[in-house]
């Protein structure tokens, strides 16, 4: 877990300094008494300005000291100190380096320089100065303040000196045991070492000491998530305390997505991305959430930006390729997925998605070849065997497809797809006993499969198992109420069971469904013609086509909508409004209750 907490304060909070009388410092011979006297006046003026928090004036005074007495330490030390308070840390380092060079035994100068290096991320440069300052202070019976100990610990952690870093943070916490921010930082140090139980204890202590510390709730939630426990409650509390904090919104959103709550996660991730529009990680997380919730076009836009920023991110390329295939853009998906495979040859998901894209393009040989390579890498993956079986089936190589599907079934007996595919192949090849066995096995695992029930009914009929056939076909009709074929097959079964009236009723239902289906197709053709005419401006002809569509199917929503558009453009707003209302009413009727 990377560190995401806020620092305990700005650099100047750590800095220690002693106001040294300038006359006590050796001055080079070339610095005459007049310069020393003027430097002393500037030094005292600088201290007074600093005490009044007039930093610009103080800096000007201390720079005058440096100009007048360049080989004396105090001017450099104080100029560095003020520059650090002003946030000009790199400039401060230059002055503090000179101070240390002039007086290496000055613990305050050593510590200030170490802290300045730490603020710029130069941990390896900071550590020797921390060590020197600590030795000098210890010799005088003094120690670091807790905030400086924490900074020292951060540098040691950056250098992977975990034991030393932990010891320094323990000193800091012992010095200020009721400092919630220190406990939070200590927990983050443990988290960096993936010592989650200790990290969690420190975060809990921070939360108890300061319940309004959003960062501690954030880190506690993240630690709980890392231990496979739900951290949603803590992350939600962090978000409530700091709703404008993009990092917290991002962590909360990612956790919700990880727990399958993409709909709740999306607004949080969107907000976080608005605050941090350049974040590649946020774009990626939001893109995945969009993809999982069916907002594939939105996902593609974000994933394209991710791979543009990280062209060697094979996982992002894989997800982009999948999203393109989901929108029937397999031609665009193939080169993207090929790049993913090139970058990560052992990426099974990339190879699987590439094979699916080839199938979508009808390039079955390429799909089979891709899956065979994947299976050499992962011979125990049931999904790869299943997909290879399907690809071979699409090549009409049923003899080769069957053992692949059987292997998939053996490797994952809980998956209904492989036995279903086997059942369909055995039906196709006339092996009805095997077909009934496989279809039955698939339906035991997943009953909601109308096509499987319809096929099983047909197979039972071929085997002369009429009661079983009738039962399977009735279930198919229940699941596929708009399909005519199960009714026709059931009619055949009922005739054999000497139930002519019931058989006639099923045939009538089938005929009505086929007629309705044919009328729907006619309505679709007429509506498409009307839309083309409407686009070209032929309003009268478009209206004729839309009205023809509605004679075929009065409940075809698109025809009502198209007619409304045409009438409105013709100036007939009343009839247009009536057509829109009909379309709206039909949509409501079609909605699940």
QUIZIMO-V275944 format. One record per pair of residues at least 12 apart in sequence whose C-alpha atoms are under 7 Angstrom apart, sorted by the first residue. I is the first residue (numbers start at 1). GAP is how many residues later the second one is. Records with the same first field share a line. If there is no record, write none. Layout:
BEGIN
I = GAP / GAP
END
This chain:
BEGIN
1 = 190 / 191
2 = 190
3 = 185
5 = 210
8 = 173
11 = 73 / 74 / 108
12 = 72 / 73
14 = 133 / 134
15 = 97
16 = 92 / 96
17 = 91
20 = 54
22 = 18 / 52
25 = 47
26 = 46
27 = 44 / 45
28 = 43
31 = 38
35 = 33
36 = 33
39 = 25 / 26 / 29 / 30
42 = 19 / 20 / 22 / 23
43 = 18 / 19 / 22
45 = 16
46 = 12 / 15 / 16
55 = 27
59 = 20 / 23
62 = 13 / 16 / 17
63 = 12 / 16
73 = 26 / 29 / 30
76 = 19 / 20 / 22 / 23
77 = 18 / 19 / 22 / 32
79 = 16
80 = 12 / 13 / 15 / 16
89 = 27
93 = 20 / 23
96 = 13 / 17
97 = 16
105 = 31
107 = 26 / 29 / 30
110 = 19 / 20 / 22 / 23
111 = 18 / 19 / 22
113 = 16
114 = 12 / 13 / 15 / 16
115 = 36
118 = 33 / 37
123 = 32 / 35 / 36
124 = 35
127 = 28
130 = 22
146 = 26 / 29 / 30
149 = 19 / 20 / 23
150 = 18 / 19 / 22
153 = 12 / 13 / 15 / 16
169 = 17
178 = 31
180 = 26 / 29 / 30
181 = 25
183 = 19 / 20 / 22 / 23
184 = 18 / 19 / 22 / 32
186 = 16
187 = 12 / 13 / 15 / 16
196 = 27 / 31
199 = 24
200 = 20 / 23
203 = 13 / 16 / 17
204 = 16
212 = 29
214 = 24 / 27 / 28
215 = 23
217 = 17 / 18 / 20 / 21
218 = 16 / 17 / 20 / 30
220 = 14
221 = 13 / 14
232 = 23
235 = 17
236 = 16
246 = 26 / 29 / 30
247 = 25
249 = 19 / 20 / 23
250 = 18 / 19 / 22 / 32
253 = 12 / 13 / 15 / 16
254 = 31
257 = 32
262 = 27 / 31
266 = 20 / 23
269 = 13 / 17
280 = 26
283 = 19 / 23
284 = 18 / 19 / 22
287 = 12 / 15 / 16
291 = 32
296 = 27
300 = 20 / 23
303 = 13 / 17
304 = 16
312 = 31
314 = 26 / 29 / 30
317 = 19 / 20 / 23
318 = 19 / 22 / 32
321 = 12 / 13 / 15 / 16
322 = 31
325 = 32
330 = 27 / 30 / 31
333 = 24
334 = 20 / 23
337 = 13 / 17
346 = 31
348 = 26
351 = 19 / 20 / 23
352 = 19
355 = 12 / 15 / 16
364 = 27 / 31
367 = 24
368 = 20 / 23 / 24
371 = 13 / 17
382 = 26 / 29 / 30
383 = 25
385 = 19 / 20 / 22 / 23
386 = 18 / 19 / 22 / 32
388 = 16
389 = 12 / 13 / 15 / 16
402 = 20
405 = 13 / 17
414 = 31
416 = 26 / 29 / 30
417 = 25
419 = 19 / 20 / 22 / 23
420 = 18 / 19 / 22
422 = 16
423 = 12 / 13 / 15 / 16
432 = 27
436 = 20 / 23
439 = 13 / 17
450 = 26 / 29 / 30
451 = 25
453 = 19 / 20 / 22 / 23
454 = 18 / 19 / 22 / 32
456 = 16
457 = 12 / 13 / 15 / 16
458 = 31
461 = 32
466 = 27
470 = 20 / 23
473 = 13 / 17
482 = 31
483 = 30
484 = 26 / 29 / 30
485 = 25
487 = 19 / 20 / 23
488 = 18 / 19 / 22
491 = 12 / 13 / 15 / 16
519 = 33 / 34
520 = 32 / 33
522 = 27 / 30
523 = 26 / 27 / 29 / 30
526 = 19 / 20 / 22 / 23
527 = 18 / 19 / 22 / 32
529 = 16
530 = 12 / 13 / 15 / 16
531 = 31
534 = 32
539 = 27 / 31
542 = 24
543 = 20 / 23
546 = 13 / 16 / 17
555 = 31
557 = 26 / 29
560 = 19 / 20 / 22 / 23
561 = 18 / 19 / 22
563 = 16
564 = 12 / 13 / 15 / 16
END
